[in-house]
Every structure is written in structure tokens, then in C-alpha cells.
Amino acid sequence: MYICQMSRILPLIGLFGILLLVSCKGEEDTSFLESYLGPASIAYDIDLVHSDSTVIKINLKAKKQLEFQNGDNEFPDGIEIFFYDEDGALTTKIRANRGFYIKKEDIYRGEGDVQVENFEKQQKLSSEELFWNPTRKKIYTEKFVTIQDPQRLIKGTGMEADESFSEYEIYSVIDSRTIIPGEGN
């Protein structure tokens, strides 16, 4: 009888011993592991179109787009944004060497050689950084800008304009002059 009870208890003691060994395993040190902060996805040859009643309003193009976990995007090889009027005619183009979209603020930022061109008014803007807020339909910068149209050349610091670059305000004009007919740019 004693042997019969021992044969039942031995497997239980063995199971308890295994559980004890497994549960004694120490916590693993994960402090050396780093979180991955790189892009969640990469896309090439981006061509996004925003339209209203089949009329194109905005067209965004980029060679490469990096999308991050938080919804932000980076356009490391440049970005172009085209704006169209209510008839679908191209009015304005923004181009930058590098672009970013900050989802939390719903703002695009271009940096490097940033160029804006209003084809209707023959106006050109150059800066090293420019922001576009699609909600407010504004472009702006706190950096140095050069604006040129057929009659004037204006240099200043800080600027805000509507997204079509039809109306603008320069915060601090540094230099302004009339372009003489036949004068090179």
C-alpha cells in the first residue's frame, strides 16, 4: 500500500520540481534593446491627387515617401505640390529638395532649395524653408525669402501667403527694387 501511494506522489513531486525550476528563471535584461524608430513603410513614385467634383485641386508628387508609425511622412528625395483653380487650370507649384508631413499638426514643411511659382501672376518665391497648412490654405516661413515678379525683386525675412501665392505679406522687407526691362535675373 505504501508503494502504491508513492507511485502516485512521485509524478506530482517531479511536476512540482519542474515548475519550481521554470518559475525560478530570472527576468531578462531588455535594457540593451532599442525601439525601432525608422519608417513603417516606404513608397516610391508618389502621385496623390485631391479633387472636387472630378476637378483636380491639388496634386502632390514625390520620388520617395517614408511613412512612420505616428502617421508622419518624409519625402527625402524632394516634393512637388501643384495647385489648380476651379476650372482645373494649374496656378501654382511648390517644390522643395526635401519634404515632411507632420500629421499631428496637419502641416507640410519643405526645406533646402524651396521654390514657389504662381504661373498666373508670374511670381516666384525662393527660401530655405516653407510651411503649407492645407486646413488654413496658407504658406508661410520665418526664414529669408526672395520674391520676384516681372516688375519687382523683394527680399525679406518671414512671409505668409495664400496657398496659391496670389496674395502675400513679407514681415520684414530688407531690400526691394524695380527690375529694369531687359535686366537679367
C-alpha positions as CSV (number, residue, x, y, z in Angstrom):
1,M,0.0,0.0,0.0
2,Y,2.8,2.4,0.8
3,I,4.5,1.7,-2.5
4,C,1.2,2.3,-4.4
5,Q,0.9,5.8,-2.7
6,M,4.5,6.6,-3.5
7,S,4.0,5.8,-7.2
8,R,1.2,8.4,-7.2
9,I,3.1,11.0,-5.4
10,L,6.4,10.7,-7.3
11,P,5.0,12.1,-10.6
12,L,3.4,15.0,-8.6
13,I,6.8,15.8,-6.9
14,G,8.5,15.6,-10.3
15,L,6.0,18.0,-11.9
16,F,6.3,20.4,-8.9
17,G,10.1,20.3,-9.3
18,I,9.9,21.2,-13.0
19,L,7.5,24.0,-12.2
20,L,9.8,25.3,-9.5
21,L,12.8,25.3,-11.9
22,V,10.9,27.0,-14.6
23,S,9.5,29.7,-12.2
24,C,12.9,30.4,-10.8
25,K,14.1,31.7,-14.1
26,G,15.2,35.3,-13.6
27,E,13.8,38.3,-15.6
28,E,15.6,39.0,-18.8
29,D,17.5,42.3,-19.2
30,T,16.0,44.1,-22.2
31,S,17.6,47.5,-21.5
32,F,20.1,47.0,-24.3
33,L,17.2,46.6,-26.9
34,E,16.3,49.8,-28.7
35,S,12.9,50.7,-30.1
36,Y,12.7,50.8,-33.9
37,L,12.2,54.4,-34.9
38,G,12.5,54.0,-38.7
39,P,9.8,54.1,-41.3
40,A,6.9,51.7,-41.1
41,S,6.6,51.7,-44.9
42,I,8.4,53.1,-47.9
43,A,6.7,54.0,-51.2
44,Y,8.1,55.2,-54.5
45,D,6.8,57.4,-57.3
46,I,4.1,59.0,-55.2
47,D,1.3,60.8,-57.1
48,L,-1.6,61.9,-54.8
49,V,-4.5,63.8,-56.3
50,H,-7.1,65.7,-54.3
51,S,-10.2,66.5,-56.5
52,D,-13.6,68.0,-56.0
53,S,-16.4,67.1,-58.4
54,T,-13.8,65.4,-60.7
55,V,-11.8,68.7,-60.9
56,I,-8.2,68.3,-59.7
57,K,-7.5,70.8,-56.9
58,I,-4.1,69.6,-55.5
59,N,-1.6,67.2,-56.8
60,L,1.4,66.0,-54.7
61,K,4.3,64.2,-56.3
62,A,7.4,62.7,-54.7
63,K,10.0,60.1,-55.8
64,K,10.1,58.5,-52.3
65,Q,7.9,58.6,-49.2
66,L,8.8,57.3,-45.8
67,E,5.7,56.8,-43.5
68,F,6.3,56.5,-39.8
69,Q,4.2,54.7,-37.1
70,N,2.7,58.1,-35.9
71,G,1.5,59.0,-39.4
72,D,4.2,61.5,-40.2
73,N,5.8,61.3,-43.6
74,E,9.2,62.2,-45.0
75,F,10.0,62.9,-48.7
76,P,13.8,62.6,-48.7
77,D,14.2,63.0,-52.4
78,G,12.1,66.1,-52.8
79,I,8.4,67.0,-53.1
80,E,6.3,68.9,-55.6
81,I,2.8,70.2,-54.8
82,F,0.6,71.6,-57.7
83,F,-2.4,73.8,-57.1
84,Y,-5.3,74.2,-59.6
85,D,-8.1,76.7,-59.9
86,E,-11.9,75.9,-60.0
87,D,-11.6,75.2,-63.8
88,G,-8.7,72.7,-63.3
89,A,-6.0,75.0,-64.7
90,L,-2.6,74.9,-63.0
91,T,-2.0,78.0,-61.0
92,T,0.8,77.4,-58.6
93,K,3.7,75.0,-57.9
94,I,5.7,74.4,-54.7
95,R,9.0,72.5,-55.0
96,A,11.4,71.6,-52.2
97,N,14.6,69.4,-52.0
98,R,13.2,67.6,-49.0
99,G,9.7,67.5,-47.6
100,F,7.9,66.4,-44.4
101,Y,4.3,66.0,-43.3
102,I,3.6,66.4,-39.6
103,K,0.3,64.6,-39.1
104,K,-0.4,65.9,-35.6
105,E,-0.4,69.5,-36.9
106,D,-1.6,68.7,-40.5
107,I,1.3,70.7,-41.9
108,Y,3.8,70.1,-44.7
109,R,7.3,71.5,-44.5
110,G,9.7,71.9,-47.3
111,E,13.4,72.5,-46.8
112,G,16.5,73.0,-48.9
113,D,16.0,74.9,-52.1
114,V,12.3,75.7,-51.8
115,Q,10.7,77.3,-54.8
116,V,7.1,78.6,-55.3
117,E,5.8,79.8,-58.6
118,N,2.5,81.4,-59.4
119,F,2.0,81.0,-63.1
120,E,-0.9,83.4,-63.4
121,K,1.0,86.4,-61.8
122,Q,4.4,85.3,-62.9
123,Q,5.6,85.5,-59.3
124,K,8.5,83.3,-57.9
125,L,9.5,82.8,-54.3
126,S,12.7,81.3,-53.1
127,S,13.5,80.3,-49.5
128,E,15.3,77.6,-47.5
129,E,12.2,76.5,-45.6
130,L,8.5,76.8,-46.2
131,F,5.4,75.5,-44.5
132,W,2.0,74.7,-46.0
133,N,-1.1,74.4,-43.9
134,P,-3.8,72.7,-46.0
135,T,-6.5,73.4,-43.4
136,R,-5.8,77.2,-43.3
137,K,-4.8,77.2,-47.0
138,K,-1.7,79.2,-46.2
139,I,2.0,79.0,-46.9
140,Y,4.5,80.7,-44.6
141,T,8.0,80.9,-43.3
142,E,10.1,82.8,-40.8
143,K,13.2,82.4,-43.0
144,F,14.8,84.7,-45.6
145,V,12.7,84.9,-48.8
146,T,13.3,86.4,-52.3
147,I,10.2,87.2,-54.3
148,Q,10.3,88.2,-57.9
149,D,7.6,89.2,-60.4
150,P,8.1,90.9,-63.8
151,Q,8.4,94.4,-62.2
152,R,10.0,93.9,-58.7
153,L,12.5,92.0,-56.7
154,I,11.8,91.9,-53.0
155,K,14.0,90.4,-50.3
156,G,12.9,89.9,-46.7
157,T,12.5,87.8,-43.6
158,G,9.3,86.0,-42.8
159,M,6.3,85.7,-45.1
160,E,2.7,84.5,-45.2
161,A,0.6,83.9,-48.3
162,D,-2.5,82.1,-49.5
163,E,-1.7,78.6,-50.9
164,S,-1.9,79.9,-54.5
165,F,0.7,82.6,-53.7
166,S,-1.6,85.2,-55.2
167,E,-1.6,87.5,-52.1
168,Y,1.4,87.6,-49.7
169,E,2.8,89.7,-46.9
170,I,6.5,89.9,-46.1
171,Y,7.1,90.6,-42.4
172,S,10.4,92.4,-42.6
173,V,11.5,93.8,-46.0
174,I,15.3,94.0,-46.3
175,D,15.5,95.2,-50.0
176,S,13.1,96.0,-52.7
177,R,13.8,97.3,-56.2
178,T,12.2,97.7,-59.6
179,I,13.5,95.4,-62.3
180,I,14.7,97.4,-65.4
181,P,13.3,96.0,-68.7
182,G,15.9,93.7,-70.3
183,E,17.7,93.2,-67.0
184,G,18.8,89.5,-66.4
185,N,17.6,87.7,-63.3
